[in-house]
Amino acid sequence: MTTTATATTTINHFLNGEETAGKGDRTQQVFNPATGAVSGELRLANREDLETAVAAARKAANVWNDISLAKRTAVLFKFRELVAAHVDELAALITAEHGKVLSDAKGEIGRGLEVVEFACGIPQLLKGDYSDQASTGIDVFSFRQPLGVVAGITPFNFPVMVPLWMAPMAIATGNAFILKPSERDPSASILLAKLWKQAGLPDGVFQVLHGDKETVDGLLTHPDIDGISFVGSTPIAKYVHETATAHGKRVQALGGAKNHAIILPDADLDNAADHLAAAAFGSAGERCMAISVAVAVGEAADELVKKVQQRAEAVKVANGTEADAEMGPVITPASKSRIVKIVSEAADAGAALVVDGRDLVVEGHEDGFWVGPTVIDHVRTEMSAYSEEIFGPVLAVVRVADLDEGIKLINANPYGNGTAIFTSSGAAARKFQRSVTVGMIGVNVPIPVPVAYHSFGGWKSSLFGDKHIYGEEGVSFYTRGKVVTSRWPEPTHASGASYNFPSN
């Protein structure tokens, strides 16, 4: 592979209120996936940088926890306005390093802003409970307090949205937050850190620490970190959960997905095909909520495949900065090679390549990491195109006889992140949503990412830990409960002490 010569920038950490190169001497290149050119040189943290970040976070957490809810909320409101004012700048950074089209990048930021807005209501969310006269002269009340120092380890596919799913909830509830973003597209995280500071957040409450596995392992095992939030692949989510919990930390680790959409014969097939194409090929399929398997039921199959084919062939694949671009490149040459390999294996095993995007070349961007929209029909469950999380613009079509067979197929899959049904039957939709072992379900909605006042999370191998992300479950994850039982006896009264177990 050749790369185009271009100016590069150095991407630093953001520790204790300022950008810094840190003490580490290792770096990693950052690429523009549309051109294949190196766009940045990322500083990677060493152990000293980790210790600096954690010490600053611990000190800041002790102060931030004592800041009133009114003042915390004021910072969150200001941060929300600053992010909204910098959408174009953030989106440009996302497109330059991830490759997704600008409109998609702006949509990602919008979904992140929803969580910031939800976190602005933290005074209501942190209200405790009070029981007057629970026993004679005794009152009982409960409230929640922050964990202390928490870290977020986030994926390349949503460099703004996923950090905004975590940090506003952690910070609103009184924690200090250390972000370890993906090495693939790290620049947006630095702008977020600057916006937090501009909003009035005290130094050390939000920090950005760049790194690789060495840094991740340091976060998972450091004794002064109390919680870990992670989004990424299932094998790494499992590793994060096992390692961090073994070191006494609270963990939410969201893993991979193999999202199915089942299409019944009574569905509006044009509507279904529109949404399947958008959900499979948007962001080059690099979404944990992308639809990667279309489960075509009975007589719907042939017509559905033809309609999806038409839409796949019409997708405008281009540099994400172009106004009419609908899909950009994949993130790395290694990702491209893996996607091509899986598609080739399916073809060799007898699947029908309805649309083949393996050899796509975008004129003027020949060195970019391109894979075109791909549709594979007659996929069987033993094929890697079905069993593996491809994370590319590939839609596999599996044919089944009826709804029951489709539900059985979905429930047999080890992943349980998201799923959808396309139908005009309320009875079929209700049966589906009650029967599938999946955490997030769409009814005629292909990518059912919940709004911020619900919570995001899957089942089975798509989630390790018992708490979903953001929403009220996010508040619960970043806090711990306290219950106080109090009595204020009159000085002249007997204490009521007894050697028996207390009773009412």
ABEGO torsion letter per residue (X at the ends): XBBBBBBBBBBBBBBGGBBBAEABABBBBBBBAAAGBBABBBBBBBAAAAAAAAAAAAAAAAAAAABBAAAAAAAAAAAAAAAAAAAAAAAAAAAAAAGBBAAAAAAAAAAAAAAAAAAAAAAAAABBBBBBGABBGBBBBBBBBBAGBBBBBBBAABAAAAAAAAAAAAAAAGBBBBBBBBAABAAAAAAAAAAAAAAGBBBGABBBBBEBAAAAAAAAABAABABBBBBEBAAAAAAAAAAAAAAGBBBBBBBBBBBBBBBBAABBAAAAAAAAAAAAABGGGBBAABBABBBBBEAAAAAAAAAAAAAAAABBBBBAABAABABBBBABAAAAAAAAAAAAAAAAAGBBBABBAAABBBBGAAABBBBBBBBBBGBBAABAAAABBAGBBBBBBBBBABAAAAAAAAAABABAABBBBBBABAAAAAAAAAABBBABBBBGBABBBBBAABBBEBBEAABBEABBBEEAAAAAAABBBBBBBBBBBBAABBAGBBABBBBX
